[in-house]
Amino acid sequence: MALDNFNLDVEDGEFCVFLGPSGCGKTTALLCIAGLLVPTTGSIKIGDQVVISEDKKTFVAPQERNIAMVFQEYALYPSMTVRGNMSFALENKKYSKEEIERKVNSIASMLGIEQLLDRKPAQLSGGQRQRVALGRALVRDPSLFLLDEPLGNLDAKLREQVRFELKRIQRRLGVTTIYVTHDQTEAMTLADRIVLMRDGKVVQEGSPKDLYHKPINTFVAGFVGTPRINFLTCDVSVKEGRPYFAFGQSALPGSQALAVTLNGKSCVVGIRPSDFMLVDTTEPEAIKGKVEVVEPLGDEIVVHFTAEDQLLVGKFSAADEEKVNERIAVKVDPDKLHIFDAETGDRIDG
């Protein structure tokens, strides 16, 4: 995917995540930073060093950019031990044996793989190989750490474990990190800042909280958050200074701050599953529906229900499970509704 006017500053020591669907340009941007792809226009600067200039008179080769990359495929040397894999780049840079041993042992201890140093990759599990790949990159003391979907080959339990270790190590070392993923859970848990992309463009960038609580359009709202946000296409009417969002025979009251902005418009209302509140079926202005499926998740339950011929999903405390029968009634705090223009999909604020 080609990049279109991609302009971004990453702060020193920041954990920045490029997030988006497959083919949106995430990896293309990463490879340009690494020097493995050359952009047709624009310039890239790492620290105080210009690594490629607008006029292409400056180009710093990838091996001279002091970056380290980790890919989804581990790409370990099968004939070398873990120690050999981790020390290979340092040996090529003519580090002393004492310095190599110190660096390898330090990073191996940090990653919990010191007991694996004399094994070969074929003797390791997937999670162990991924930690070796991380260690091989970190041992070089890079000024920039680039990771392209490095957890994609791990099962769910290992992915969670390595994700935690990666975040802890990045915090400890303070190395600037750019991480590519299509998994919004990884992005939300790892990132200081998320750069959400689509069709080669940056749609929104900000902290995980920014994208979750203040999505700028329906694409961002739908991409970030699990379970997915509920969207309702509504006609708006204003009664006593308050907007009401009508769909079918139901109507949701909205924030008074939006009354003037929305009067007479059609819009899309976004409701996060966790923002639904269970109420009695006799409660006025409640959305009433039929329960289709209940998914127990330990301390939470996810309830799929049909209201006004639309399938909606809510997330509640497990303590509320006894309140969920064949019928359900829910309300939403008006200030927690996400309102978008029905035609453009852009966010509407009061």
C-alpha positions in Angstrom: 0.0 0.0 0.0 1.4 3.4 -1.0 1.5 6.1 1.7 -0.4 9.3 1.2 1.0 12.4 2.9 2.2 10.4 5.9 3.6 13.0 8.4 4.5 11.9 11.9 6.8 12.8 14.8 7.7 10.0 17.3 9.0 11.2 20.6 12.2 9.9 22.2 11.4 6.9 24.3 7.9 6.6 23.1 6.1 3.3 22.4 4.2 4.2 19.1 1.9 1.7 17.5 0.8 1.7 13.9 -2.6 0.2 13.8 -5.0 -0.6 11.0 -6.5 -3.3 8.7 -4.3 -5.3 6.4 -3.1 -3.4 3.4 -3.4 0.1 5.0 0.3 1.0 4.7 1.6 0.1 8.3 4.4 -2.1 7.2 5.3 0.2 4.2 5.8 3.0 6.7 8.0 0.8 8.9 10.1 -0.4 6.0 10.7 3.2 4.8 11.9 4.1 8.3 14.2 1.1 8.3 15.6 2.0 4.9 14.4 -1.2 3.2 12.0 0.8 1.0 12.8 4.3 -0.4 9.9 6.7 -0.4 9.4 8.6 -3.7 9.0 11.9 -1.8 9.6 13.3 1.6 12.4 12.9 4.2 13.0 10.8 7.3 15.0 11.8 10.4 16.1 9.6 13.2 17.3 11.6 16.2 19.5 14.4 14.8 20.4 12.4 11.7 18.6 12.8 8.3 18.6 9.3 6.9 16.8 10.2 3.7 16.3 13.7 2.3 13.6 15.2 0.1 15.9 15.5 -2.9 17.4 12.0 -2.3 21.0 13.4 -2.1 21.2 11.9 1.4 20.5 8.2 2.0 21.8 6.3 5.0 21.9 2.5 4.4 19.8 0.4 6.8 22.8 -1.2 8.5 24.0 2.3 9.4 20.8 3.6 11.0 21.3 2.0 14.4 17.9 0.4 14.3 16.8 -3.1 15.2 13.9 -5.0 13.6 11.8 -7.9 14.8 9.4 -9.6 12.4 6.5 -12.0 12.7 8.9 -14.7 11.4 11.7 -15.2 13.9 14.4 -15.5 11.3 16.9 -17.0 13.7 20.1 -18.7 12.4 19.2 -22.4 12.8 22.9 -23.6 13.0 23.7 -21.2 15.8 22.9 -21.4 19.5 20.8 -18.8 21.2 24.1 -17.2 22.4 25.4 -17.2 18.8 22.3 -15.6 17.4 22.4 -12.9 20.0 26.1 -12.2 19.7 26.4 -12.3 15.9 25.8 -8.6 15.2 28.1 -7.6 18.1 30.9 -9.8 16.7 30.5 -8.2 13.3 31.0 -4.8 15.0 34.2 -6.1 16.6 33.0 -5.9 20.2 35.4 -7.5 22.7 34.5 -11.0 24.0 34.0 -9.6 27.5 31.6 -6.9 26.2 29.6 -9.4 24.1 29.3 -11.7 27.0 28.2 -9.0 29.3 25.5 -7.7 26.9 24.2 -11.1 26.0 24.0 -12.3 29.6 22.3 -9.0 30.7 19.6 -9.1 28.0 19.1 -12.9 28.3 18.5 -12.4 32.1 16.0 -9.6 31.4 14.1 -11.8 29.0 14.3 -14.9 31.2 16.2 -17.0 28.6 19.6 -17.3 30.3 19.1 -21.1 30.7 18.5 -21.4 26.9 21.8 -19.8 25.7 23.4 -23.1 24.6 20.3 -24.4 22.8 19.6 -24.1 19.1 16.3 -22.7 17.8 14.9 -26.1 16.9 15.0 -27.0 20.6 12.9 -24.0 21.6 9.1 -23.3 21.8 7.5 -20.5 19.8 7.5 -18.1 22.7 11.1 -18.8 23.5 12.1 -18.2 19.9 10.3 -14.9 19.9 12.1 -13.8 23.0 15.4 -14.8 21.4 14.5 -12.7 18.4 13.7 -9.7 20.7 17.0 -10.3 22.6 19.0 -10.4 19.4 17.6 -7.0 18.5 17.9 -5.4 22.0 21.5 -6.5 22.6 22.6 -4.0 19.9 21.5 -1.0 22.0 19.5 0.4 19.1 18.3 4.0 19.0 15.1 2.8 17.4 13.3 -0.5 17.8 10.9 -1.6 14.9 8.5 -4.5 15.4 6.3 -5.8 12.6 3.5 -8.0 14.1 6.1 -9.9 16.2 3.4 -11.8 18.2 1.4 -13.1 15.3 2.7 -16.7 15.5 2.1 -17.1 19.2 -0.9 -18.6 20.9 -3.2 -16.5 23.1 -1.5 -17.3 26.4 2.1 -16.7 25.0 1.0 -13.6 23.2 -0.2 -12.1 26.5 3.0 -13.1 28.3 5.4 -11.8 25.6 3.3 -8.6 25.3 3.8 -7.9 29.0 7.5 -8.7 28.8 7.9 -6.4 25.8 6.2 -3.5 27.5 8.2 -4.0 30.7 11.5 -4.1 28.8 10.7 -1.1 26.7 9.9 0.9 29.8 13.1 -0.3 31.5 15.4 0.5 28.5 13.5 3.6 27.3 14.2 2.7 23.7 12.0 4.5 21.1 9.7 1.8 19.7 7.5 1.6 16.6 5.2 -1.4 16.6 3.0 -2.6 13.7 -0.2 -4.6 14.3 -3.8 -5.1 13.1 -4.8 -6.3 16.6 -6.4 -3.4 18.5 -6.0 -5.2 21.8 -2.2 -5.2 21.4 -2.3 -1.5 20.4 -4.5 -0.5 23.4 -2.3 -2.4 25.9 1.1 -1.5 24.6 1.0 2.0 23.1 1.8 5.4 24.5 0.3 6.6 21.2 -1.6 4.9 18.5 -1.5 5.9 14.9 -4.6 4.5 13.2 -4.3 4.1 9.5 -6.5 3.4 6.5 -5.7 3.4 2.8 -2.2 4.8 3.3 -3.4 7.7 5.5 -3.4 8.5 9.2 -7.0 8.6 10.3 -6.4 9.5 13.9 -3.4 9.5 16.3 -3.5 9.9 20.1 -3.4 7.9 23.3 -5.4 4.7 23.6 -7.9 6.6 25.8 -8.2 9.4 23.1 -9.2 6.9 20.4 -11.5 5.0 22.6 -13.3 7.9 24.2 -13.1 10.5 21.4 -13.0 8.7 18.1 -13.1 11.2 15.3 -15.3 9.1 13.0 -17.2 5.9 12.7 -14.1 4.0 11.3 -12.1 4.8 14.4 -15.0 4.0 16.7 -15.6 0.7 15.0 -12.0 -0.4 14.9 -11.1 0.4 18.5 -12.8 -1.4 21.4 -13.8 -5.0 22.2 -16.6 -6.0 21.9 -17.3 -3.7 18.9 -19.2 -0.5 19.4 -23.0 -0.5 18.6 -24.1 1.8 15.8 -27.7 3.1 15.5 -28.9 5.2 12.6 -31.3 7.7 14.2 -33.5 10.7 13.4 -33.1 13.5 15.8 -35.8 15.6 17.4 -35.4 18.2 20.1 -37.8 18.3 23.1 -37.5 20.8 25.9 -33.9 21.6 24.9 -32.8 18.0 24.8 -32.1 15.9 21.6 -33.8 12.5 21.3 -32.4 9.9 19.0 -35.2 7.8 17.5 -34.8 4.4 16.0 -37.9 2.3 15.5 -40.3 2.9 18.4 -37.4 3.7 20.8 -35.7 7.0 21.5 -32.5 7.7 23.4 -32.1 11.0 25.2 -28.9 12.9 24.4 -26.8 15.6 26.0 -28.4 19.0 26.1 -25.1 20.5 24.7 -25.9 18.9 21.3 -29.5 20.2 21.0 -28.7 23.1 18.7 -26.1 21.2 16.6 -28.4 18.2 15.9 -31.9 19.7 15.5 -33.6 18.1 12.5 -30.6 16.0 11.4 -30.0 12.3 10.9 -27.0 10.8 12.6 -25.3 7.7 13.7 -25.2 7.0 17.4 -22.4 4.9 18.8 -22.8 3.1 22.1 -19.9 1.2 23.7 -21.1 -2.2 25.1 -19.8 -1.3 28.6 -21.8 1.9 28.6 -25.2 0.1 28.6 -26.8 0.0 32.1 -29.3 -2.7 33.0 -32.6 -1.2 34.2 -36.1 -2.5 35.0 -38.3 -3.2 31.9 -40.8 -0.7 33.2 -38.2 2.1 33.2 -39.2 5.0 30.8 -36.9 5.9 27.9 -35.2 2.5 28.2 -34.2 0.4 25.2 -36.1 -2.9 25.5 -35.0 -6.0 23.7 -34.9 -9.8 23.5 -31.9 -11.7 24.7 -30.3 -13.9 22.0 -27.0 -15.1 23.6 -25.2 -14.6 26.9 -21.4 -15.2 27.0 -20.0 -15.6 30.5 -16.4 -14.2 30.8 -15.7 -14.9 34.5 -16.2 -11.5 36.2 -18.1 -10.1 33.2 -20.9 -11.2 30.8 -21.4 -10.2 27.2 -25.1 -10.1 26.2 -26.2 -10.1 22.6 -29.8 -8.8 22.3 -32.2 -7.7 19.6 -33.9 -4.3 19.9 -36.0 -2.7 17.2 -34.8 -5.4 14.7 -31.2 -4.6 15.4 -28.6 -6.9 17.0 -26.9 -5.1 19.9 -24.2 -6.1 22.4 -23.8 -5.1 26.0 -21.1 -5.9 28.6 -22.0 -6.1 32.2 -20.8 -7.3 35.6 -21.2 -11.1 36.2 -23.2 -10.0 39.3 -25.9 -8.8 36.9 -26.4 -12.1 35.2 -29.4 -13.0 37.3 -31.1 -9.8 36.0 -30.7 -11.1 32.4 -33.7 -13.2 31.3 -35.5 -13.5 28.0 -36.1 -9.8 28.0 -33.7 -7.0 28.7 -34.0 -3.2 29.2 -31.0 -0.8 29.1 -30.2 2.9 29.3 -27.1 4.9 28.5 -25.7 8.0 30.1 -26.4 10.8 27.5 -22.8 12.1 27.9 -21.4 8.7 26.9 -23.1 8.6 23.5 -20.9 9.0 20.5 -22.6 11.0 17.8 -21.5 11.0 14.1 -22.8 12.6 10.9 -24.9 10.1 9.0 -23.4 11.1 5.6 -19.7 11.8 6.4 -19.3 9.5 9.5 -17.4 12.4 11.2 -17.9 13.0 14.9 -20.3 15.7 16.0 -19.5 17.5 19.3 -21.6 20.1 21.0 
